[in-house]
Amino acid sequence: MMDKTATFVRPAQQRGAMMLTAVLLLLILVTLVTLSTGRVKSFEHKIILNAQNYQLAFSSAEAGLARAISRLTEDPGWDGSEITGTLPGQGSYSVQGVRQTITRQSTVLQLVTLTAQGSSPDSLSNVDQQQQVIQYSVLANPPDVPLIVAGGLGVSGNFEVVANPNGGGEGVPLSIWTDKPVNMQSGSGTTCGLQEFSEGNCSTSPYSEKGFKDLDILDDDANFPPDMMEYLFNIPEPEWPTLRADADLRLTDCSSLGPSSTGLLWVDGDCTVNSNTTIGSPDDPVVLVIADGNLKMNGGAQINGMVFPFRKPTTVADFDIDMVGSARVNGVVASNHPVGNSGGTYNSVYDAEVLQGLRLSDAFQRVAIVPGSWRDF
């Protein structure tokens, strides 16, 4: 017999089941959203961390390049061996350099390729950078003639010049180089060899003297450089502030200079060197630029290096040199304006050791970044 009893589900029970199902679905959805959001946030955190590490490594590599350039400036003889360093809380770096000698016209330069690697503090990010720099001498063309004068050499006073024994070629002495004729008929100028000068016989065994001009004086030369500053320093005269800015010292007189002075020295105005004062040394000479001023050296004073009396392009005043007694320049006097017209005395002695110091001394080395050579790998 069939049981005809029916089971009825109350509406309230149906609604409860639907609610439970909806809640479960919502919980599942919330869970999925939460997990998805967590993954996104975790991914964003990794991106931020990686970006931060990259920036720290990048900055560390830049610091390494800056350290290497600073090292070259302080120690021009640096051989490029590895330098390492740590930046507190920012990372570490290692940098090294490779040298290459290049020649541009008559100038020999050093091209240094610097390679730096920077690391983040956790060492998870590394950045490589490369930069090239040129190492050059501020004295682009060290002269080998003891007295060089643009505009003519007056001989109304006294002068004594000791020649470079090979200035005009092997075995050919050269003492004076100028673009105007030198008239040896007046004054009491004398040129001679180093041995004669050392023995005190310059006036008795001269190359050239009053009334006689020998081949050691190269005057009225059509090949004389039209711009002395550009010839010596590779900087045109109108751009003289560039050279002044590059000077190791910028002074208004020479009173503070002495035996320990070295490098490129710029004096605005007159330069007076007291008696028996020595400026520079054969191993560490000076390049002394006297801008719009007179040079006076009292008895016994000596300058080891090159003296460059410089008249600015806009200046019309005349300036001169006067070396009293036994005062002299051991090396080179190179002037971009006439000297010797006021009856003064000037003495210049060629000194191979001083000239070698001008070429090799670290004090004259400069570092310049090669434009467009920076790159990161």
C-alpha positions in Angstrom: 0.0 0.0 0.0 1.5 3.3 -1.0 2.4 5.8 1.8 0.7 9.0 0.7 2.2 11.1 3.5 3.9 14.3 1.9 7.0 16.1 3.3 6.9 19.9 3.0 9.9 22.2 3.4 9.1 25.4 5.1 9.9 28.6 3.3 12.1 29.8 6.2 14.3 26.8 5.8 14.7 27.4 2.1 15.7 31.0 2.7 18.3 29.9 5.3 20.0 27.5 2.8 20.1 30.2 0.2 21.6 32.7 2.7 24.2 30.1 3.8 25.2 29.5 0.2 25.4 33.2 -0.6 27.6 33.7 2.5 29.9 30.9 1.5 30.2 32.3 -2.0 30.9 35.8 -0.6 33.6 34.3 1.7 35.1 32.5 -1.2 35.1 35.6 -3.3 36.6 37.7 -0.4 39.2 35.1 0.1 40.1 35.1 -3.6 40.1 38.9 -3.7 42.3 39.0 -0.6 44.7 36.4 -2.1 44.8 38.3 -5.4 45.4 41.6 -3.6 48.1 40.1 -1.5 49.8 38.8 -4.6 49.6 42.2 -6.3 50.9 43.9 -3.2 53.7 41.4 -2.9 54.6 41.9 -6.6 54.5 45.7 -6.2 56.7 45.4 -3.1 59.2 43.4 -5.1 59.1 46.0 -7.9 59.7 48.8 -5.4 62.5 46.8 -3.7 64.1 46.0 -7.0 63.9 49.7 -8.1 65.3 50.8 -4.8 68.1 48.3 -5.0 68.8 49.4 -8.6 69.0 53.1 -7.6 71.3 52.3 -4.7 73.5 50.2 -7.0 73.4 52.9 -9.7 74.4 55.6 -7.1 77.2 53.3 -5.8 78.6 52.9 -9.3 78.5 56.6 -9.9 80.3 57.1 -6.6 83.0 54.7 -7.8 83.5 56.7 -11.0 83.7 59.9 -9.0 86.3 58.3 -6.7 88.4 57.2 -9.6 88.4 60.7 -11.2 89.3 62.1 -7.8 92.1 59.6 -7.5 93.5 60.6 -10.9 93.3 64.3 -9.9 95.1 63.7 -6.6 97.5 61.0 -8.0 98.1 61.4 -11.8 100.4 58.4 -11.7 97.6 56.0 -10.6 98.0 52.8 -12.5 94.3 51.9 -12.7 94.5 49.2 -10.0 91.1 48.3 -8.4 89.7 50.7 -5.8 86.9 49.5 -3.6 84.6 51.4 -1.2 81.5 51.1 0.9 78.8 53.7 1.3 77.2 53.3 4.7 73.6 52.1 4.2 73.8 52.7 0.4 75.9 49.9 -1.1 79.5 49.3 -2.3 81.6 49.8 -5.4 84.7 48.7 -7.2 86.4 50.6 -9.9 89.5 50.2 -12.1 91.1 52.0 -15.0 92.8 51.1 -18.2 95.3 53.6 -19.8 95.9 54.3 -23.4 98.4 56.7 -24.9 97.1 58.9 -27.8 98.8 61.6 -29.8 97.1 64.7 -31.0 99.4 66.8 -33.2 102.4 67.4 -31.0 100.6 66.7 -27.7 100.7 63.3 -26.0 97.6 62.5 -23.9 96.5 59.7 -21.7 93.1 58.2 -22.3 91.8 56.4 -19.2 88.8 54.2 -19.4 87.2 53.8 -16.0 84.9 50.8 -15.3 82.9 50.8 -12.0 80.5 48.2 -10.6 78.0 49.3 -7.9 76.1 46.9 -5.6 73.1 47.4 -3.4 73.4 46.8 0.3 71.9 43.3 0.0 74.1 42.6 -3.1 70.9 41.6 -5.0 71.4 44.4 -7.6 74.5 45.3 -9.5 75.1 48.1 -12.0 78.1 48.5 -14.3 79.1 51.9 -15.6 81.9 53.2 -17.8 83.4 56.6 -18.3 86.5 57.8 -20.2 88.7 60.7 -19.2 91.6 62.5 -20.7 94.7 63.2 -18.6 96.7 66.1 -20.0 99.3 68.7 -19.0 98.1 72.2 -18.5 101.3 73.3 -20.4 100.3 71.8 -23.7 103.6 72.7 -25.5 106.5 73.1 -23.2 108.9 75.5 -24.9 112.6 74.7 -25.3 113.9 78.2 -25.9 115.0 80.2 -22.8 113.6 83.5 -24.1 110.5 83.8 -26.3 109.1 87.3 -27.0 106.1 88.3 -29.1 106.2 91.9 -30.4 110.0 92.3 -30.3 112.9 92.3 -27.9 114.3 95.6 -26.8 118.0 95.7 -26.1 118.3 99.1 -24.6 119.1 97.5 -21.2 121.2 94.5 -20.2 120.3 90.9 -20.7 122.1 87.5 -20.4 120.5 84.5 -22.0 122.0 81.0 -21.7 121.1 79.0 -24.8 119.5 75.6 -25.3 122.4 73.7 -26.8 120.1 71.7 -29.1 117.3 74.2 -29.5 117.8 74.6 -33.2 118.5 71.0 -33.8 121.2 68.6 -32.5 124.3 70.7 -31.7 122.6 73.9 -32.8 122.2 76.4 -29.9 119.1 78.6 -29.6 118.7 81.3 -27.1 116.1 83.8 -28.3 113.0 83.4 -30.4 111.0 86.4 -31.5 108.8 87.6 -34.4 110.6 91.0 -34.8 114.2 91.9 -35.7 116.6 92.0 -32.8 119.1 94.9 -33.0 122.3 94.1 -31.1 123.9 97.4 -31.8 122.7 99.0 -28.5 122.6 97.9 -24.9 124.8 95.2 -23.5 123.0 92.0 -24.3 124.9 88.7 -24.3 124.0 85.1 -25.1 126.3 82.1 -24.4 126.5 78.4 -23.6 125.7 76.7 -20.3 129.4 75.8 -19.7 130.5 79.3 -20.3 127.8 80.6 -18.0 128.7 78.1 -15.2 132.3 79.1 -15.4 131.5 82.8 -15.3 132.7 83.4 -18.9 129.5 84.3 -20.6 130.6 87.8 -21.5 134.0 86.7 -22.7 132.9 83.7 -24.7 129.5 84.7 -26.1 127.4 83.4 -29.0 125.9 86.9 -29.6 126.9 90.2 -28.0 126.6 93.9 -28.6 127.4 94.6 -32.2 127.2 90.9 -33.3 124.2 88.7 -33.7 124.8 85.0 -34.2 122.5 82.2 -35.4 121.5 81.4 -31.8 119.0 84.3 -32.1 116.0 83.4 -34.2 114.4 86.7 -34.9 111.9 88.1 -37.5 110.5 84.6 -37.8 107.5 84.2 -40.0 106.6 81.0 -38.3 106.4 82.6 -34.9 103.0 81.7 -33.2 100.4 84.5 -33.5 98.9 83.6 -30.2 101.4 82.8 -27.4 98.8 81.6 -24.9 97.3 79.2 -27.4 100.8 78.0 -28.4 101.8 77.3 -24.8 98.5 76.3 -23.1 96.1 75.5 -26.0 93.8 78.3 -24.9 93.3 81.3 -27.1 94.2 84.7 -25.5 90.5 85.9 -25.6 89.7 82.9 -23.4 92.3 83.7 -20.7 89.7 83.4 -17.9 89.7 79.7 -18.6 93.4 79.4 -17.8 93.1 81.6 -14.8 90.3 79.4 -13.4 92.6 76.4 -13.9 95.4 77.9 -11.8 96.4 76.3 -8.6 96.8 79.7 -7.0 95.4 83.1 -8.0 97.3 86.0 -6.4 97.7 89.7 -6.5 101.4 89.7 -5.8 104.4 87.3 -5.4 105.1 87.9 -1.8 103.9 84.6 -0.6 105.8 82.5 -3.1 108.9 80.4 -2.2 110.8 77.2 -2.8 107.9 75.0 -2.0 105.6 76.7 -4.5 104.7 74.6 -7.6 102.0 74.3 -10.2 100.3 76.9 -12.3 100.4 80.3 -10.5 98.4 83.3 -11.7 99.3 86.8 -10.5 97.1 89.8 -11.4 99.3 92.8 -11.4 103.0 93.4 -10.6 105.2 90.6 -9.3 108.2 91.6 -7.1 110.5 88.8 -5.9 112.6 89.8 -2.9 116.4 89.4 -2.8 117.7 85.9 -2.5 114.2 84.4 -2.7 113.8 81.2 -4.7 110.5 80.2 -6.3 110.0 76.6 -7.2 112.6 73.9 -7.6 114.1 72.0 -10.5 112.0 68.9 -9.6 108.9 70.8 -8.8 109.0 74.0 -11.0 106.3 76.7 -11.4 104.5 78.1 -14.4 104.1 81.8 -13.3 101.6 83.9 -15.3 101.9 87.6 -14.6 98.8 89.2 -16.0 99.0 92.9 -16.8 101.9 93.6 -14.6 105.7 94.1 -14.4 108.1 91.5 -13.1 110.9 92.7 -10.9 113.4 90.3 -9.3 115.9 91.7 -6.8 119.5 90.6 -6.4 120.0 86.8 -6.0 116.3 86.0 -6.6 115.6 82.9 -8.8 112.5 81.4 -10.4 112.7 77.7 -11.4 110.2 77.1 -14.2 108.5 79.2 -16.8 107.5 82.8 -16.5 104.7 84.0 -18.8 104.3 87.8 -18.7 100.8 88.1 -20.2 99.1 91.3 -21.5 95.3 90.8 -21.9 93.9 91.4 -25.4 92.0 94.5 -24.2 95.0 96.1 -22.4 97.0 98.8 -24.0 99.5 99.6 -21.3 103.1 98.5 -21.5 104.8 96.1 -19.0 108.4 95.0 -18.7 110.9 92.8 -16.9 113.7 93.9 -14.6 116.1 91.4 -12.9 118.6 93.1 -10.7 122.1 91.8 -10.1 122.3 88.0 -10.4 118.6 87.5 -10.4 117.5 85.0 -13.1 114.9 82.6 -14.4 116.1 79.0 -14.7 114.0 77.6 -17.5 112.0 79.8 -19.8 110.7 83.3 -20.1 107.9 83.5 -22.7 106.1 86.9 -23.1 103.1 87.8 -25.3 104.2 91.4 -25.3 107.5 93.3 -26.0 110.1 93.4 -23.2 113.3 95.2 -22.7 112.2 98.6 -23.9 112.5 100.4 -20.5 116.2 99.7 -20.0 115.6 96.9 -17.5 117.8 93.8 -17.1 116.6 90.2 -17.7 118.5 87.0 -17.4 117.2 83.6 -18.5 119.1 80.3 -18.2 118.1 77.2 -20.1 117.9 74.3 -17.6 117.1 70.9 -19.0 116.2 69.6 -15.5 113.6 72.3 -15.0 112.2 71.8 -18.5 111.9 68.1 -17.7 110.0 69.0 -14.5 107.6 71.1 -16.5 106.8 68.1 -18.7 106.5 65.5 -16.0 105.5 67.1 -12.7 102.2 65.9 -11.4 101.4 69.5 -10.4 100.6 70.4 -14.1 98.4 67.3 -14.8 94.7 67.9 -15.3 91.8 65.5 -15.9 88.8 66.1 -18.3 85.8 64.0 -18.9 85.4 62.8 -22.5 81.9 64.0 -23.6 79.5 61.2 -24.6 81.8 58.5 -23.2 79.6 57.5 -20.2 77.4 54.4 -20.5 75.8 51.8 -18.3 75.7 48.3 -19.6 
